[in-house]
Amino acid sequence: MYNLPPSYSYCQQSPSYSDGDDRVFRKKRSEITGKQRVAANERERKRMNSINRGFDHLRQRLPTTSQDKKLSKVR
């Protein structure tokens, strides 16, 4: 059909106007900037570190059957 950059989308125009092509191209609003992506990655990294610290804390308090084997899942 049309080769457009991924940052464009289309929608139908009102039926009162027609010149043979009923599509209007608009720039997407939901594009994420590089700074936003970096900030989101940092938040996710902090979240995962917090979860891992919580599991480490829990492992210290659980009785283990073998000191050689690290718990990978808590049931």
DRENDO-1510 file (C-alpha; in Angstrom, 1 decimal, always signed):
<recs>
REC; n; res; u; v; w
REC; 1; MET; +0.0; +0.0; +0.0 .
REC; 2; TYR; +2.0; +3.0; +1.3 .
REC; 3; ASN; +5.6; +3.0; +2.5 .
REC; 4; LEU; +5.5; +5.3; +5.5 .
REC; 5; PRO; +7.9; +5.7; +8.4 .
REC; 6; PRO; +6.8; +3.8; +11.6 .
REC; 7; SER; +6.2; +7.1; +13.3 .
REC; 8; TYR; +3.1; +7.8; +11.2 .
REC; 9; SER; -0.4; +6.4; +11.5 .
REC; 10; TYR; -3.6; +7.1; +9.6 .
REC; 11; CYS; -7.3; +7.6; +10.4 .
REC; 12; GLN; -10.4; +8.2; +8.3 .
REC; 13; GLN; -11.5; +11.7; +7.5 .
REC; 14; SER; -15.1; +12.8; +7.8 .
REC; 15; PRO; -17.3; +11.7; +4.9 .
REC; 16; SER; -18.1; +15.4; +4.0 .
REC; 17; TYR; -14.6; +15.8; +2.5 .
REC; 18; SER; -13.3; +13.4; -0.2 .
REC; 19; ASP; -10.6; +13.9; -2.8 .
REC; 20; GLY; -10.2; +10.2; -3.6 .
REC; 21; ASP; -7.9; +9.4; -0.6 .
REC; 22; ASP; -9.7; +9.3; +2.7 .
REC; 23; ARG; -6.6; +8.9; +4.9 .
REC; 24; VAL; -5.0; +11.6; +7.0 .
REC; 25; PHE; -1.5; +11.0; +8.3 .
REC; 26; ARG; -0.6; +12.1; +11.8 .
REC; 27; LYS; +2.5; +11.8; +13.9 .
REC; 28; LYS; +2.1; +9.3; +16.8 .
REC; 29; ARG; +2.1; +10.9; +20.3 .
REC; 30; SER; +3.2; +7.8; +22.1 .
REC; 31; GLU; +6.8; +7.9; +20.9 .
REC; 32; ILE; +9.3; +7.4; +23.8 .
REC; 33; THR; +12.3; +9.6; +23.9 .
REC; 34; GLY; +15.8; +8.3; +24.7 .
REC; 35; LYS; +15.8; +10.0; +28.1 .
REC; 36; GLN; +12.4; +8.4; +29.0 .
REC; 37; ARG; +13.7; +5.0; +28.0 .
REC; 38; VAL; +16.9; +5.4; +30.1 .
REC; 39; ALA; +14.8; +6.5; +33.1 .
REC; 40; ALA; +12.5; +3.5; +32.7 .
REC; 41; ASN; +15.4; +1.1; +32.4 .
REC; 42; GLU; +16.9; +2.5; +35.6 .
REC; 43; ARG; +13.6; +2.2; +37.5 .
REC; 44; GLU; +13.3; -1.5; +36.3 .
REC; 45; ARG; +16.9; -2.2; +37.3 .
REC; 46; LYS; +16.2; -0.8; +40.8 .
REC; 47; ARG; +13.0; -2.8; +41.1 .
REC; 48; MET; +14.8; -6.0; +40.2 .
REC; 49; ASN; +17.6; -5.3; +42.6 .
REC; 50; SER; +15.1; -4.7; +45.4 .
REC; 51; ILE; +13.3; -8.0; +44.6 .
REC; 52; ASN; +16.6; -9.9; +44.5 .
REC; 53; ARG; +17.6; -8.4; +47.9 .
REC; 54; GLY; +14.3; -9.5; +49.3 .
REC; 55; PHE; +14.8; -13.1; +48.1 .
REC; 56; ASP; +18.4; -13.1; +49.5 .
REC; 57; HIS; +17.0; -11.9; +52.9 .
REC; 58; LEU; +14.3; -14.6; +52.8 .
REC; 59; ARG; +16.9; -17.3; +51.9 .
REC; 60; GLN; +18.9; -16.4; +55.0 .
REC; 61; ARG; +15.9; -17.1; +57.2 .
REC; 62; LEU; +14.7; -20.3; +55.5 .
REC; 63; PRO; +16.1; -23.7; +56.7 .
REC; 64; THR; +18.1; -25.4; +54.0 .
REC; 65; THR; +18.5; -29.1; +53.4 .
REC; 66; SER; +21.9; -28.7; +51.9 .
REC; 67; GLN; +24.4; -25.9; +52.3 .
REC; 68; ASP; +25.8; -26.6; +48.8 .
REC; 69; LYS; +22.6; -26.0; +47.0 .
REC; 70; LYS; +21.3; -22.5; +46.6 .
REC; 71; LEU; +17.5; -22.0; +46.6 .
REC; 72; SER; +16.3; -20.8; +43.2 .
REC; 73; LYS; +12.6; -20.9; +43.9 .
REC; 74; VAL; +10.7; -20.5; +47.2 .
REC; 75; ARG; +7.7; -22.8; +47.5 .
</recs>
